Amino acid sequence: MAVHAKHPTAILRAVEAGAKSVEHGEFANETALTAMRDKGVAYVPTLTIYEALAQYNPGNSEAQEAFARLKATVADAIDVGVNVV
């Protein structure tokens, strides 16, 4: 089961329910990422859409912040040992 989740609580609930992957997840914290790692849940951050929104909307601070936040979460996931695909 693939789950689209952003908030850490939603991610934890998905992991507990047996999700095999979490899509997006830009607000994942260390607790959520550790649970994903421990249960072998893959992380699919969907970087392309966030990058495109930031690239084609350079004046949109919300798009820029979302892309920066997602990149930071991906780095955190890699550091924790989550399988990022």
C-alpha positions, 0 to 999 in steps of 0.5 A: 500500500502506498500512502500520500502523507505529509504530516508526521502523525499521518506518516506514523499512522500509515507505517503502523497500518502497514504502508510499503511507501510514503509519497511526499512526506515533506514534514516528516520528522526524525520519529516518522523517518525512524519508524519508516526505516525500522519497518522498511517503508520506502520514501518517494519524495516526488521531488520533480513536481516541487522542483518544477513549481519552484523553478517556474515560480521564482517569485513564489516564496511558498513554492521555494520554501516547499522545495527547500523543505522537501530537499531537507527532509530527503537529506534527513531520510538518507541520514536516518537510513530510509530507502529513498526512491 
